[in-house]
Amino acid sequence: MEILAQEFGPERDQAMAGPLGLFVTVFLVVVVVLLIRGMNKHVRRLGERVDREEAAMRAAEGPNESPAEADRS
């Protein structure tokens, strides 16, 4: 019973986060922001590339085929 009554862990004034904790938090926030920006650029480029490839495929099919016929095949 005496073991259960003991308080574990440091006191409140010793458990405060230091400058290293602040640095790690700021570093992680910066990394996440840069990753999001980079992925947005990639997704934007991917959309443009898909549009270009789709236009090239339509041009290669020729002007005789209507869009309705292209959807059926």
C-alpha positions as CSV (number, residue, x, y, z in Angstrom):
1,M,0.0,0.0,0.0
2,E,2.9,2.3,0.7
3,I,4.0,2.1,-3.0
4,L,0.6,3.0,-4.3
5,A,0.6,6.2,-2.1
6,Q,3.9,7.5,-3.5
7,E,3.8,10.3,-6.0
8,F,5.7,9.5,-9.2
9,G,7.3,11.9,-11.6
10,P,9.0,15.3,-11.2
11,E,7.5,18.3,-9.5
12,R,5.5,20.8,-11.6
13,D,8.4,23.4,-11.8
14,Q,10.8,20.7,-13.0
15,A,8.4,19.3,-15.7
16,M,8.0,22.5,-17.7
17,A,9.1,22.3,-21.4
18,G,12.3,24.0,-22.2
19,P,13.8,25.6,-25.3
20,L,14.4,22.2,-26.9
21,G,10.6,21.4,-26.7
22,L,9.8,24.8,-28.3
23,F,12.4,24.1,-31.1
24,V,11.1,20.7,-31.8
25,T,7.5,22.0,-32.0
26,V,8.4,24.9,-34.3
27,F,10.5,22.6,-36.5
28,L,7.6,20.1,-36.9
29,V,5.2,22.9,-37.8
30,V,7.6,24.3,-40.4
31,V,8.1,20.8,-41.9
32,V,4.4,20.1,-42.1
33,V,3.7,23.5,-43.8
34,L,6.5,22.8,-46.3
35,L,5.2,19.3,-47.0
36,I,1.7,20.6,-47.6
37,R,2.9,23.3,-50.0
38,G,5.0,20.8,-51.9
39,M,2.1,18.4,-52.3
40,N,-0.2,21.1,-53.4
41,K,2.3,22.0,-56.2
42,H,2.5,18.4,-57.3
43,V,-1.2,17.9,-57.3
44,R,-1.7,21.1,-59.3
45,R,1.0,20.0,-61.9
46,L,-0.7,16.5,-62.1
47,G,-4.0,18.1,-62.9
48,E,-2.5,20.2,-65.7
49,R,-0.6,17.2,-67.1
50,V,-3.8,15.1,-67.1
51,D,-5.6,17.9,-69.0
52,R,-2.8,18.1,-71.6
53,E,-2.7,14.4,-72.1
54,E,-6.5,14.2,-72.5
55,A,-6.4,17.0,-75.1
56,A,-3.6,15.2,-76.9
57,M,-5.6,12.0,-77.0
58,R,-8.7,13.8,-78.3
59,A,-6.6,15.5,-81.0
60,A,-5.0,12.1,-82.0
61,E,-8.5,10.5,-82.3
62,G,-9.4,12.9,-85.0
63,P,-12.2,15.5,-85.6
64,N,-14.6,12.9,-87.0
65,E,-15.5,11.3,-83.7
66,S,-17.9,13.2,-81.5
67,P,-17.5,13.3,-77.7
68,A,-20.5,11.1,-77.2
69,E,-19.0,8.4,-79.4
70,A,-15.7,8.7,-77.5
71,D,-17.5,8.0,-74.3
72,R,-19.0,4.8,-75.6
73,S,-15.7,3.3,-76.7
